[in-house]
Amino acid sequence: MTRSALIAGRVVIVTGAGRGVGRGIALLAATEGAKVVVNDLGTSASGVGGDVSVAQQVVNEIRAAGGEAVANTESVGTGMPRTGWCSRPARPLGEWMRW
């Protein structure tokens, strides 16, 4: 499969990436050579709870296929997260950023 020059080597943040359409987008972005931040709260279908394993499962799948990914479980529902995870990324995400 040919990689897209548009996103290859770039960081792509996919919200809701633990399941459904978001998961598909995250997997496709990784296939195209992007470094993927798999963002998902891991809540139940009713919006209750939180489970990092939902995002981590997608990260594991991307890594198993030779891609690069990190899991993130912060909410983006109210705008920029208070912890600033996007502006002050932790390793290994921080190593990917070229501001």
C-alpha positions in Angstrom: 0.0 0.0 0.0 1.4 3.4 -0.9 1.7 6.0 1.9 0.1 9.4 1.6 2.6 12.2 1.4 0.0 14.3 3.1 0.1 12.7 6.5 3.2 10.3 6.4 5.4 11.2 9.4 3.0 13.7 10.8 1.1 13.5 14.1 -2.6 12.8 13.7 -4.9 13.2 16.8 -8.1 11.1 16.4 -10.8 11.7 18.9 -13.2 8.8 19.6 -10.6 6.5 18.2 -11.3 3.5 20.4 -14.3 2.2 18.5 -16.3 2.7 15.3 -15.5 5.3 12.7 -12.8 6.9 14.9 -11.0 3.6 15.2 -11.2 3.1 11.4 -9.7 6.6 10.9 -6.9 5.9 13.4 -6.0 2.6 11.7 -6.1 4.2 8.3 -3.9 7.1 9.4 -1.4 4.7 10.8 -1.4 2.7 7.6 -0.7 5.9 5.7 2.4 6.5 7.9 1.0 8.9 10.5 2.0 8.8 14.1 -1.4 8.5 15.8 -2.7 9.8 19.1 -5.6 7.5 19.9 -7.9 9.6 22.0 -10.9 7.9 23.6 -12.5 8.2 27.1 -13.3 4.5 27.1 -16.8 5.1 28.4 -19.7 2.7 28.1 -22.4 3.2 25.4 -24.3 5.2 28.0 -21.4 7.5 28.6 -20.5 6.1 32.0 -17.1 5.2 33.4 -13.7 5.3 31.6 -11.3 2.6 30.5 -7.9 3.2 29.0 -7.9 -0.3 27.5 -10.3 0.9 24.8 -7.7 3.3 23.4 -4.8 1.1 24.3 -6.2 -1.8 22.2 -6.2 0.3 19.1 -2.6 1.5 19.9 -1.6 -2.2 20.3 -3.1 -3.0 16.9 -1.3 -0.1 15.2 2.0 -1.0 16.8 1.6 -4.7 15.9 1.3 -3.6 12.3 4.5 -1.6 12.5 3.0 1.8 13.2 3.5 4.4 15.9 0.7 5.3 18.3 0.0 6.5 21.9 -3.2 6.3 23.9 -4.9 9.3 25.4 -8.0 9.3 27.6 -8.5 13.1 28.2 -11.8 14.7 27.3 -11.9 17.1 24.4 -15.7 17.7 24.8 -15.3 21.1 26.5 -12.6 22.5 24.3 -8.9 22.3 25.1 -8.3 20.0 28.0 -7.2 21.7 31.2 -4.0 19.6 31.4 -2.8 20.8 28.0 -2.0 17.4 26.7 -1.8 18.7 23.2 0.4 21.7 24.0 2.7 19.9 26.4 2.8 16.3 25.2 4.5 13.6 27.2 7.0 11.1 25.8 6.8 9.6 23.3 4.4 12.1 21.8 6.7 14.9 22.7 9.5 13.4 20.6 7.2 13.5 17.6 6.3 17.1 17.8 8.1 19.7 15.7 6.5 23.0 16.6 
